[in-house]
Amino acid sequence: MMLLLFFFLLFLRQSPAEHCHPDDIAAILKFKNSFSNPQLLPSWTLDMDCCYIFDCDESNRIVDLTITYSDLSGTIPDAVADLTHLQTLRLKKMPFLAGEIPPAIGKMTQLVTLQISWTNISGHVPRFLANLQNLKIFDLSFNKLSGSIPPSLATFPDIIGLDLSRNQLTGPIPESFGHFPGKLPSISLSRNRLSGKIPASLANVNFFRVDISRNNLSGDASMFFGDSKSSDSIDISRNNFEFNFSQVRFMAPLVTLDISHNKIYGNIPSQITDAVVLQVLNVSYNRLCGEIPTGWKLSLLRQLTMVKLKPILTKWMFPNPNTALWLSQDLRIG
């Protein structure tokens, strides 16, 4: 009797009817058949147990659709919006995924994570994505997106990470990015074609990590610093920033700082000694002068780069054998 009960329960566990909502099966198959090479998804069939293949919630609805390292060819199917309970959509490392982001995605208001990266998606960053008010992770990096950054992206109340790096975006950073309703610990806009000055409103944001490197931004970027902030990493390298580095205040949690290839002037503030966990510092190719502050625990750094003009390959012996110190012609240890 117990054996029969065991097999009955096993049958229930494996029954597609119990583990796959018919609307989700229909949506998944429609999504699959929208590509020109659906045979790359052989396990997606009418009789599949989609809660075995995908993550489902307690009501057996699909909540996570993740496709990575796939050669699926075509555009993002509108059918993805038929997965009405979806909370995570990841389409990553799909080199043959092209076209624009469809308006259907703007209807997926349950999404918490949206990642479309390392694809050939093009066009503008759609304004309708601001409809996704539950988003915490927003990642459209490594695509071919162009145009300006929509100011409406700053309306996400619970966003903790925004990544638009490695696209072809132009124009300024929106002033609205200094007025996120919640906190925004991480932002990456690197390797685009952004220009103009940093909005002063960004001083209001306590970033955990900020990367705006390799753009055409100019003016003052000192608002990212401050001893009351808690940034772990700041990268503003390879822009046209010009401000007095002597006046910045360092935050204690700072681990990585790269301000290289700008027009930043002044000297290294003595208060840098408060950045006790700093491991990587690159201040090269700027207009800095003066002495390196005394009492600074250089032995804690994994990489210290201070080249301004022609690099002088000077290795200093520190307790940490991985530390490399490059000195410029106008900086000297005090």
DRENTOR-18304 format. One record per atom (N, C-alpha, C): residue in three letters; x, y, z. Coordinates in steps of 0.05 Angstrom, whole numbers, plus 32768, in hexadecimal, padded with zeros to 4 digits. Layout:
<nodes>
ALAXYZ
...
</nodes>
This chain:
<nodes>
MET80117FE88000
MET800080008000
MET801180198000
MET802680198011
MET803880308012
MET804680347FF8
LEU804D801E7FEA
LEU805A80207FD0
LEU8048802D7FBC
LEU802F80257FBC
LEU801C80327FA9
LEU801980507FAE
LEU801880577FC8
LEU801680737FCF
LEU802F80827FC6
PHE804680767FC8
PHE805F80837FC0
PHE805E80897FA2
PHE805580757F92
PHE805580797F75
PHE803F808D7F6D
PHE8029808E7F7C
PHE801480A27F77
PHE801E80BE7F7B
LEU802C80C27F92
LEU803780DC7F98
LEU804D80E47F84
LEU805C80D07F7B
LEU807180D57F67
LEU806480DE7F4D
PHE804E80D17F46
PHE804080D97F2D
PHE803680F67F2F
LEU802B80FD7F46
LEU802181187F49
LEU8038812C7F47
ARG804F81257F52
ARG806681377F51
ARG806F813B7F34
GLN806D81277F24
GLN807781287F09
GLN806281317EF4
SER804A81347EFD
SER8034813B7EEA
SER803781577EE0
PRO8039815B7EC6
PRO803B81767EBB
PRO802381887EC3
ALA800C817B7EC5
ALA7FF4818A7ECB
ALA7FF681977EE7
GLU8005818A7EF9
GLU800881957F14
GLU801E81AA7F15
HIS803181A97F02
HIS804981B97F05
HIS804C81CD7EEE
CYS803981D07EDD
CYS803D81E37EC7
CYS802281EF7EC0
HIS801F82087EC4
HIS800682157EBD
HIS800382167E9E
PRO7FEC820F7E94
PRO7FE9820E7E76
PRO7FEF82287E68
ASP7FE9823F7E75
ASP7FEE82597E69
ASP800C825D7E66
ASP801C82537E7A
ASP803982567E78
ASP804582437E63
ILE8039822B7E61
ILE804382197E4B
ILE803E82267E30
ALA802682317E2C
ALA8020823E7E13
ALA803382567E0D
ALA803982657E22
ALA804B827C7E1F
ALA806782747E18
ILE8071825F7E26
ILE808C82567E22
ILE808F824B7E05
LEU807C823C7DFC
LEU807E82307DE1
LEU807B82467DCC
LYS806B825A7DD1
LYS806982717DBE
LYS808382807DBE
PHE808E82847DD5
PHE80A882917DD7
PHE80BD82827DC7
LYS80BF82687DCB
LYS80D282577DBE
LYS80CF82587D9F
ASN80B782567D96
ASN80B282547D79
ASN80B4826F7D6B
SER80B982847D7A
SER80BD829E7D6E
SER80D982A17D63
PHE80EC82907D6B
PHE810782917D62
PHE810A82817D48
SER811E82877D38
SER812282797D1F
SER812E825E7D22
ASN813982587D3A
ASN8145823E7D3F
ASN813B82337D59
PRO8121822E7D5C
PRO811682247D75
PRO812082097D7D
GLN812C81FA7D6A
GLN813781E07D71
GLN814D81E17D86
LEU815781F97D8B
LEU816B81FB7DA0
LEU815F81F87DBC
LEU814581F77DBE
LEU813781F37DD8
LEU812781D97DD7
PRO813481C27DD4
PRO812681A97DD0
PRO811581A07DE8
SER811C81A97E00
SER810D81A07E18
SER80F481B07E1C
TRP80F081C67E0D
TRP80D881D67E10
TRP80C281CA7DFE
THR80B281B87E09
THR809E81AA7DFA
THR808381AD7E08
LEU806E81A47DFA
LEU805381A67E04
LEU804F81967E1E
ASP805D81807E20
ASP8059816F7E38
ASP806F81737E4D
MET807D81897E4B
MET8093818E7E5F
MET808781957E7A
ASP809781907E8E
ASP8091819B7EA9
ASP80A181B47EAC
CYS809481CB7EA6
CYS80A481E47EA4
CYS80AE81ED7EC0
CYS80A381E27ED5
CYS80AD81E87EF0
CYS80C581D87EF7
TYR80CC81C57EE6
TYR80E581B67EE8
TYR80FB81C67ED9
ILE80F381D27EC3
ILE810681E17EB2
ILE810A81FE7EBC
PHE80F4820A7EC5
PHE80F582267ECF
PHE80ED82277EEC
ASP80F4823D7EF9
ASP80EC82427F14
ASP80CE824B7F14
CYS80BF823F7F26
CYS80A382457F29
CYS809C824E7F45
ASP8086825C7F48
ASP807D82647F63
ASP806B824E7F6E
GLU805E82537F84
GLU804D823F7F92
GLU803482387F82
SER802D824A7F6F
SER801582447F5E
SER801D82387F44
ASN8037822F7F42
ASN804182227F2A
ASN804282347F11
ARG8047824D7F16
ARG804A82607F00
ARG806882677EFE
ILE807182697EE5
ILE808E826E7EE0
ILE8095828A7EE9
VAL80AA828C7EF9
VAL80B382A67F04
VAL80CE82AE7EFA
ASP80DC829C7EED
ASP80F882A27EE4
ASP80FC82967EC9
LEU810382A77EB5
LEU810A829D7E9B
LEU812782A77E95
THR813A82957E96
THR8156829B7E92
THR8160828B7E7A
ILE816B82997E66
ILE8178828D7E4F
ILE8193829A7E4C
THR81A8828A7E4E
THR81C382947E4B
THR81D482837E38
TYR81E7828F7E2C
TYR81FA82817E1A
TYR81EA82717E05
SER81D8827F7DF7
SER81C782727DE4
SER81CA827F7DC8
ASP81C8826E7DB3
ASP81C982787D98
ASP81AD827C7D8C
LEU8199827E7D9C
LEU817E82847D92
LEU817F829D7D81
SER8171829C7D6B
SER817382B27D58
SER815782BF7D54
GLY815682D97D56
GLY813D82E77D52
GLY813C83007D64
THR812483097D68
THR811F83207D7A
THR811283157D94
ILE811083277DA7
ILE8103831F7DC0
ILE80E6831B7DBB
PRO80DB83037DBF
PRO80BF82FE7DB8
PRO80AC830D7DCB
ASP809683177DC0
ASP808183237DD0
ASP807583107DE4
ALA807782F67DDD
ALA806B82E17DEE
ALA807682E07E0A
VAL808E82EC7E0E
VAL809A82EC7E28
VAL808782FA7E3D
ALA8078830D7E33
ALA8066831B7E45
ALA804E830A7E4D
ASP804982F47E40
ASP803482E27E47
ASP803A82D27E60
LEU805382D37E69
LEU805B82C77E82
LEU805582DC7E98
THR803D82DD7EA0
THR803382F37EB0
THR803D82F37ECD
HIS804982DE7ED6
HIS805382DD7EF1
HIS807282DF7EF2
LEU807E82E57EDB
LEU809B82E57ED9
LEU80A782FC7EEA
GLN80BB82F57EFB
GLN80C983087F0B
GLN80E5830D7F02
THR80F182F97EF4
THR810C82FB7EEB
THR810D82F47ECD
LEU811883077EBD
LEU811D83017EA1
LEU813A83077E9B
ARG814882F27E93
ARG816582F57E8C
ARG816982E97E71
LEU817282FA7E5E
LEU817A82F27E44
LEU819782FC7E40
LYS81AA82EA7E43
LYS81C682F27E45
LYS81D782E07E34
LYS81EB82ED7E27
LYS81FE82DF7E16
LYS81EF82D27DFF
MET81DF82E17DF1
MET81CF82D87DDA
MET81D682E97DC2
PRO81EB82E37DB4
PRO81F682F47D9F
PRO81E382F87D87
PHE81D082E67D84
PHE81BE82E87D6D
PHE81A282F27D74
LEU81A082FD7D8C
LEU8188830A7D95
LEU818A83287D8D
ALA817883317D7B
ALA817B834B7D6F
ALA8160835A7D71
GLY815F83717D63
GLY814783817D63
GLY814683937D7C
GLU812F839E7D80
GLU812B83B07D97
GLU811C83A27DAE
ILE811D83AE7DC5
ILE810F83A47DDC
ILE80F183A97DD7
PRO80E183947DD7
PRO80C483977DCF
PRO80B483A47DE5
PRO809F83B37DDE
PRO808D83BF7DF2
PRO808183AB7E05
ALA807F83927DFC
ALA8073837E7E0D
ALA8081837C7E28
ILE809B83807E29
ILE80AA837E7E42
ILE80A183947E55
GLY809883AA7E4B
GLY808E83BF7E5D
GLY807583B87E6C
LYS806883A27E64
LYS805083987E71
LYS805683847E87
MET806F837C7E8A
MET807783677E9D
MET807D83747EB8
THR8068837D7EC5
THR806B838E7EDD
THR8073837E7EF6
GLN807483637EF4
GLN807C83537F0B
GLN809B83507F0B
LEU80A883597EF6
LEU80C583547EF5
LEU80D483627F0B
VAL80E683537F17
VAL80F9835D7F2C
VAL8115835F7F20
THR811B834D7F0E
THR8135834D7F01
THR8131834C7EE2
LEU813D83607ED5
LEU813D83607EB8
LEU815983637EAE
GLN8163834E7EA1
GLN817E834E7E96
GLN817D83457E79
ILE818383577E67
ILE818783527E4B
ILE81A2835C7E44
SER81B6834A7E43
SER81D283537E40
SER81E183407E2E
TRP81F7834B7E23
TRP8208833C7E10
TRP81F783327DF9
THR81E783437DED
THR81D7833C7DD6
THR81DC83517DC0
ASN81CD834E7DAA
ASN81CF83627D94
ASN81B583747D94
ILE81A883757DAB
ILE819183877DAD
ILE819983A47DA8
SER818983B27D99
SER819083CD7D91
SER817883E07D96
GLY817983F87D8C
GLY8164840C7D91
GLY8169841B7DAA
HIS8155842B7DB2
HIS8157843B7DCA
HIS8150842B7DE3
VAL815884357DFA
VAL814E842A7E13
VAL813184337E16
PRO811E84207E15
PRO810284287E14
PRO80F884367E2E
ARG80E9844B7E2A
ARG80DE84597E42
ARG80C984487E50
PHE80BD84357E42
PHE80A884257E4F
PHE80B384127E64
LEU80CE840E7E64
LEU80D983FE7E79
LEU80D6840A7E95
ALA80D084237E96
ALA80CB84307EB0
ALA80B184267EBC
ASN80A184177EAC
ASN8088840B7EB7
ASN808E83F57ECB
LEU80A783EA7ECA
LEU80AE83D37EDA
LEU80B683DC7EF6
GLN80A383E47F05
GLN80A983F17F1F
GLN80B283DE7F35
ASN80B283C47F2F
ASN80BC83B17F43
ASN80D983AA7F3F
LEU80E683B57F2B
LEU810183AE7F24
LEU811583B47F3A
LYS812683A17F3F
LYS813D83A67F51
LYS815783A57F41
ILE815883937F2D
ILE817083917F1C
ILE816883987F00
PHE817683AB7EF4
PHE817083B47ED9
PHE818B83B47EC9
ASP818D83A17EB7
ASP81A7839C7EA9
ASP81A3839A7E8B
LEU81AB83AE7E7D
LEU81AA83AE7E5F
LEU81C683B27E54
SER81DA83A77E61
SER81F683AB7E5A
SER81FE839A7E42
PHE821383A27E35
PHE822083937E1F
PHE820B838E7E08
ASN81FF83A37DFF
ASN81ED83A27DE8
ASN81F483B77DD4
LYS81E283BF7DC3
LYS81E783D47DAF
LYS81D283EA7DB1
LEU81CB83EF7DCA
LEU81B784047DCF
LEU81C284207DCA
SER81B284317DBF
SER81BB844C7DB9
SER81A784617DC3
GLY81AD847A7DBE
GLY819C848F7DC7
GLY81A284977DE4
SER819084A77DF0
SER819484B17E0B
SER8189849E7E20
ILE819084A37E39
ILE818684937E4F
ILE816C84A07E58
PRO815684917E58
PRO813C849D7E60
PRO813C84A67E7E
PRO813584BF7E84
PRO813484C87E9F
PRO812184B87EB0
SER810D84AC7EA3
SER80F8849D7EB2
SER810384837EBF
LEU811B847B7EB8
LEU812784647EC5
LEU812D84697EE3
ALA812C84827EEB
ALA813284897F06
ALA811984867F18
THR8104847A7F0E
THR80EB84787F1E
THR80E9845D7F2C
PHE80FC844A7F27
PHE80FA84307F34
PHE80FD84337F52
PRO80EA842C7F62
PRO80EB84317F7F
PRO80FE841F7F8E
ASP810384077F84
ASP811383F37F93
ASP812C83EA7F84
ILE813583FA7F70
ILE814C83F27F60
ILE816583F17F71
ILE817583DB7F6D
ILE818F83D97F7B
ILE81A683D77F67
GLY81A083D37F4E
GLY81B683D17F3A
GLY81AC83D87F1E
LEU81BA83EC7F12
LEU81B283F47EF7
LEU81CC83F47EE6
ASP81CB83E47ED0
ASP81E283E17EBF
ASP81DB83E57EA2
LEU81E683FB7E96
LEU81E284017E7A
LEU81FD84027E6C
SER821183F67E77
SER822C83F87E6D
SER822F83E97E52
ARG824483F27E43
ARG824B83E57E2A
ARG823483E67E15
ASN822A83FE7E11
ASN821784037DFC
ASN8221841A7DEB
GLN820F84287DDE
GLN8217843F7DCE
GLN820684577DD6
LEU820184597DEF
LEU81EF846E7DF9
LEU81FD848A7DF8
THR81ED849E7DF3
THR81F884B97DF0
THR81E884CC7E02
GLY81F284E57E03
GLY81E584F97E13
GLY81EE84F97E30
PRO81E185087E41
PRO81EA850A7E5D
PRO81DE84F57E6F
ILE81E984F37E87
ILE81DC84E37E9C
ILE81C484F37EA5
PRO81AC84E77EA6
PRO819484F67EAE
PRO819685027ECA
GLU818D851A7ECD
GLU818C85277EE7
GLU817B85177EFB
SER816785097EF0
SER815584F97F01
SER816484E27F10
PHE817B84DB7F06
PHE818A84C57F13
PHE819484CC7F2F
GLY819184E57F36
GLY819784ED7F52
GLY817F84EC7F64
HIS816984E27F59
HIS815084E37F69
HIS814184C97F68
PHE815084B37F69
PHE814284997F6B
PHE813284987F85
PRO811A848E7F84
PRO810A848D7F9C
PRO8115847A7FB2
GLY812484667FAA
GLY813284557FBD
GLY8150845A7FBA
LYS815F84487FC6
LYS817C844A7FC3
LYS8186843A7FAB
LEU819B84437F9F
LEU81A684367F87
LEU81C3842F7F8C
PRO81C884177F97
PRO81E384107F9F
PRO81F7840E7F88
SER81EE84067F70
SER820184007F5B
SER81F6840B7F40
ILE8208841A7F32
ILE820184247F18
ILE821984227F06
SER821584187EED
SER822B84177EDA
SER822184217EBF
LEU822F84367EB6
LEU822984437E9C
LEU824284437E8B
SER825584337E91
SER826F84347E84
SER826E842C7E66
ARG828384357E58
ARG8287842E7E3C
ARG826E84347E2B
ASN8265844C7E2D
ASN825184577E1B
ASN825C84707E0E
ARG824B84827E05
ARG8254849B7DF9
ARG824684B37E07
LEU824284AF7E21
LEU823584C47E31
LEU824684DD7E32
SER823984F47E34
SER8248850D7E34
SER823A85217E48
GLY824785387E4B
GLY823C854C7E5D
GLY824685497E7A
LYS823B85597E8B
LYS824485597EA7
LYS823285477EB8
ILE823E853E7ECE
ILE822F852D7EE1
ILE821B853E7EF0
PRO820285367EF0
PRO81EE85467EFF
PRO81F585487F1D
ALA81F385607F28
ALA81FA85647F44
ALA81E885537F56
SER81D0854C7F4C
SER81BE853C7F5C
SER81C885217F63
LEU81DC85177F54
LEU81E784FD7F5B
LEU81F684FC7F75
ALA81FC85147F80
ALA820885157F9B
ALA81F5850B7FB0
ASN81DB85097FA9
ASN81C785007FBC
ASN81C784E17FBF
VAL81D484D37FAC
VAL81D384B67FAB
VAL81EB84AA7FB8
ASN81E784977FCA
ASN81FD848A7FD7
ASN8202846F7FC8
PHE821284717FB3
PHE821784597FA3
PHE822984457FB2
PHE8223842C7FAE
PHE823584177FB7
PHE824B84147FA2
ARG824484127F89
ARG825784127F73
ARG824E84247F5D
VAL826084337F52
VAL825A84447F3B
VAL827084417F26
ASP8268843D7F0D
ASP827B843A7EF7
ASP8270844A7EDF
ILE827C84617EDA
ILE827484727EC3
ILE828C84757EB1
SER829F84637EB2
SER82B884657EA3
SER82B484637E85
ARG82C8846E7E76
ARG82C9846C7E59
ARG82B084787E4C
ASN82AC84917E52
ASN829884A17E45
ASN82A484BB7E3D
ASN829484CF7E37
ASN829F84EA7E31
ASN829484FF7E45
LEU829184F67E5D
LEU828685077E72
LEU829B851B7E7B
SER829285327E85
SER82A485477E8D
SER829B85557EA6
GLY82AC85687EAF
GLY82A585787EC7
GLY82AD856B7EE1
ASP829C856E7EF4
ASP82A285667F10
ASP8295854B7F16
ALA82A585387F20
ALA829A851E7F29
ALA829F85197F47
SER82A6852E7F55
SER82AD852B7F71
SER829585247F82
MET827C85267F78
MET826485207F87
MET826285027F8E
PHE827284F27F81
PHE827284D57F87
PHE828184CF7FA1
PHE829184E27FAA
PHE82A184DE7FC2
PHE829484EA7FDB
GLY829E84E37FF2
GLY829484EE800B
GLY829784D98021
ASP82A184E28038
ASP82A784CF804D
ASP828E84C4805A
SER827784CF8054
SER825E84C5805E
SER825184B0804C
LYS825E84AC8035
LYS825384988022
LYS8260847D8026
SER825584698019
SER825D844D801E
SER8265843E8004
SER8270844D7FF1
SER827784407FD8
SER828E842C7FDB
ASP828A84167FCD
ASP829F84017FCC
ASP82B184057FB4
SER82A6840F7F9E
SER82B584127F85
SER82AC842B7F76
ILE82BF843B7F6C
ILE82B984527F5C
ILE82CC84527F44
ASP82C184527F2C
ASP82D184537F13
ASP82C684697F01
ILE82D5847F7F00
ILE82CE84967EEE
ILE82E3849A7ED9
SER82F384867ED4
SER830A84887EC2
SER8302848D7EA5
ARG831584987E96
ARG8314849C7E79
ARG82FB84AD7E72
ASN82FA84C47E7E
ASN82E784D97E77
ASN82F684F37E75
ASN82E885097E79
ASN82F585247E78
ASN82EF85337E92
PHE82EE85257EA8
PHE82E985327EC1
PHE82FF85457ECA
GLU82F8855A7ED6
GLU830C856E7EDF
GLU8302857A7EFA
PHE830F85727F10
PHE8308857C7F2A
PHE832085787F3C
ASN831F85867F53
ASN833585867F66
ASN8333856D7F78
PHE8346855A7F73
PHE834585417F83
PHE834D85467FA0
SER835B855C7FA5
SER836385627FC0
SER834C85657FD3
GLN8334856C7FC9
GLN831E85737FDA
GLN830A855C7FDE
VAL830F85457FD1
VAL82FC852F7FD5
VAL830185217FF0
ARG82EC85157FFA
ARG82ED85058013
ARG82E884E8800C
PHE82F884D78017
PHE82F684BA8011
PHE82E484AC8025
MET82D58498801B
MET82C48488802C
MET82D4846F8036
ALA82D08467804E
ALA82DF8451805A
ALA82DC8437804B
PRO82C484308040
PRO82C184168033
PRO82CE84138017
LEU82DA8429800D
LEU82E384297FF1
LEU82F984147FED
VAL82F484027FD9
VAL830783ED7FD2
VAL831583F37FB7
THR830683FE7FA4
THR831184037F89
THR830B841F7F81
LEU8320842E7F78
LEU831C84497F6E
LEU832C844D7F54
ASP831F84557F3F
ASP832D845A7F25
ASP832484757F1B
ILE833684897F1B
ILE832F84A37F10
ILE834284AA7EF9
SER834F84967EEE
SER8364849A7EDA
SER835984A67EC0
HIS836B84B27EB0
HIS836584BD7E96
HIS834F84D27E97
ASN835484E67EA8
ASN834284FD7EA9
ASN835485167EAA
LYS8349852C7EB4
LYS835885457EB8
LYS8357854E7ED5
ILE8356853B7EE6
ILE835485407F03
ILE836E854B7F0E
TYR836C85607F1E
TYR8384856D7F28
TYR8385856D7F47
GLY839A85787F52
GLY839D85797F6F
GLY83AF85627F78
ASN83AD855C7F91
ASN83BE85467F9C
ASN83AC85307FA9
ILE83B9851B7FB1
ILE83AA85057FBF
ILE83A6850E7FDC
PRO838D85107FE4
PRO8387851A7FFF
PRO839285078014
SER839C8512802A
SER83A685028040
SER839084F1804C
GLN837784F98049
GLN836184EA8054
GLN835D84CF8047
ILE836B84CA8031
ILE836984B08024
ILE837184998037
THR838084A0804B
THR8388848C805F
THR83708480806E
ASP8359848E806C
ASP834184838078
ASP8335846C8068
ALA833D846A804F
ALA83338455803E
ALA8343843C8043
VAL833E8430805A
VAL8350841B8065
VAL834E84008055
VAL833883FD8045
VAL833583E38036
VAL833B83E78019
LEU834683FF8011
LEU834C84047FF5
LEU836083F07FEA
GLN835A83E37FD3
GLN836B83CF7FC7
GLN837583D77FAC
VAL836583E67F9D
VAL836D83EE7F82
VAL8369840C7F7F
LEU837F841A7F77
LEU837E84377F73
LEU838C843E7F59
ASN837D844B7F47
ASN838984547F2E
ASN838384727F2B
VAL839784837F2D
VAL8394849F7F2A
VAL83A584A97F12
SER83AD84977F01
SER83C0849E7EEB
SER83B484B07ED6
TYR83C684BD7EC7
TYR83BE84CE7EB0
TYR83AA84E37EB8
ASN83B284F37ECD
ASN83A3850A7ED6
ASN83B685217ED9
ARG83AF85347EE9
ARG83C1854B7EEE
ARG83C7854E7F0C
LEU83CA85377F18
LEU83D085377F35
LEU83ED853E7F3B
CYS83F285487F52
CYS840D854F7F5A
CYS840F854C7F78
GLY842685517F83
GLY842A85507FA0
GLY843485357FA9
GLU843185317FC3
GLU843C85197FD0
GLU842685047FD5
ILE842F84EB7FD6
ILE841D84D67FDF
ILE841C84D87FFD
PRO840484D88009
PRO840184DC8026
PRO841184C88036
THR841D84D1804B
THR842C84BF805D
THR841884B0806F
GLY842184998078
GLY84108489808A
GLY83FC8479807B
TRP83FE84798060
TRP83EB846A8050
TRP83F5844D804D
LYS83E4843A8053
LYS83EC841E8053
LYS83EC84138036
LEU8401841B8027
LEU84038412800B
LEU840383F38009
SER840C83E6801E
SER840F83C9801D
SER83F483BB801A
LEU83DE83CA801F
LEU83C483BD801D
LEU83B983BE8000
LEU83C683CE7FEF
LEU83BC83D17FD4
LEU83C483B97FC3
ARG83B283B07FB2
ARG83B9839C7F9E
ARG83C483A97F85
GLN83BB83C17F7F
GLN83C483D07F67
GLN83C383ED7F6C
LEU83D983FB7F68
LEU83DA84187F6B
LEU83E784237F51
THR83D884337F43
THR83E2843E7F2A
THR83E1845D7F2B
MET83F8846A7F27
MET83FA84877F29
MET840984937F12
VAL840984867EFB
VAL841784907EE4
VAL840984A87ED9
LYS841884BD7ED3
LYS840D84D47EC6
LYS841584D67EA9
LEU842F84D67EA4
LEU843984D87E89
LEU844584BD7E81
LYS845F84BD7E7E
LYS846D84A57E76
LYS847084937E8F
PRO8465847B7E8F
PRO8466846A7EA7
PRO848384647EAF
ILE848884677EC9
ILE84A1845E7ED5
ILE849B84447EE3
LEU84A5842F7ED9
LEU849E84157EE4
LEU84AE84107EFD
THR84A5841B7F13
THR84B384187F2D
THR84A484057F3E
LYS84B083EE7F45
LYS84A383DB7F57
LYS84AE83E07F73
TRP849B83E27F86
TRP84A283E57FA2
TRP849C83CB7FB0
MET84AD83C37FC2
MET84A983AA7FD1
MET849783AF7FE9
PHE847F83A27FE8
PHE846C83A47FFE
PHE846783888009
PRO845C83868021
PRO8454836C802B
PRO8441835D8019
ASN8430836B800A
ASN841E835F7FF7
ASN842D835C7FDD
PRO843583447FD4
PRO844483417FBB
PRO843583487FA2
ASN841B834B7FA4
ASN840B83527F8C
ASN840883707F88
THR841383807F9A
THR8411839D7F97
THR842483A77F82
ALA841983B67F6F
ALA842A83C37F5A
ALA842783E17F5D
LEU843C83F07F61
LEU843C840D7F64
LEU844A841A7F4C
TRP843B842B7F3E
TRP844684397F27
TRP844684577F2F
LEU845D84647F2F
LEU845F84807F36
LEU846284927F1E
SER845484A97F1F
SER845884BC7F09
SER847084CE7F0F
GLN847684E07EFC
GLN848D84F17EFF
GLN848985087F12
ASP8470850D7F1A
ASP846B85237F2C
ASP845E851C7F46
LEU845F85027F4D
LEU845584F97F66
LEU846C84EC7F76
ARG846D84F27F8F
ARG848384E57F9E
ARG847884DE7FBA
ILE848384C97FC5
ILE847B84C07FDF
ILE848584D47FF4
GLY847384DE8005
GLY847B84F1801A
GLY848584E38033
</nodes>
